[in-house]
């Protein structure tokens, strides 16, 4: 399927959905839409992803297109009206539109009418199933080993590490699958439940439901975490995933140099060593788990030598193997997981 990705004024730094799709999805990306970066290419900004031209608007995307993907999601998940001409143009060209926003395009009167007129689909990825229920506490009964990515903060790399782990485990000869819980993972995997949009009582049950669907078909399930247990806004969804997944192992994700919670700079992050007890102790009454490894995002560091030094310090604080799976490789993470 040939797609265009909307990432206006956010690519690449604040366009994690766009980057996730460029790295891991099987789409043929025709172009990325970003007014600020127009005239460049994806490879001018990130090296380890599918390349594509960056253009100013949908009108500049060449050739037939099957879908437009909204590749950014501001805090709160609102729709920016400056994107409206591109969405309108995409629908007019017969494109489906995929959106991970909390603002549902299917409920927008203009877009809904245009979609009906041009016979296209509006996929609001964050719209959960209607038949969710509470957890029954049975996720641990599946055959698969359950690995959960957790974070020191939101936007710390949990989706990226999830996809890297699944890919690396499969390459190492293990049968692994992702359990996508956020909009980007769902778009990449083409299935999943948006946990941050479920009713609170049903969060753990939604994760459990996905694990039961896949758990007897694979040796490893890597659950995409959300938020952070110390986040003042998103801790509830983190706890729901932790208890619903009944994870056997945990991988902690952190961004090098981050000292305060993103968007809540008055809240300092605890020391790395404290996260081990925070996550393991919270999980224990439901299902005992172990923090087996860490993944550190070193994208802001200029050279590999400095990055390795910071990774080693992170591993020491964590008391477990650690690596930056994008800058280096995922082998230490795979070894830590499979040796349990």
Secondary structure, 3 states (H helix, E strand, C coil): CEEEEECCCCCCCCCHHHHHHHHHCCCEEEEEECCCCCCCEHHHCCCCCCCCEEECCHHHCCCCCCEEEECCCCCCCCCCHHHHHHHHHHHHCCCEEEECCCCCHHHCHHHHHHHHHHCCCEEECCCCCCCCCCCCCCHHHCCCEEEEEEECCCCCCHHHHHHHHHHHHHHCCCCEEEECCCHHHHHHHCCCCCHHHCCHHHHHHHHHHHHHHHCCCCCEEEECCCCCCCCCCCHHHHHHHHHHHCCCEEEEEEECCCCEECCEEEEECCCHHHHHHHHHHHHHCCCCCEEEEEEEECCCCCCHHHHHHHHHHHHHHHCCEEECCCCCCCHHHHHHHHCC
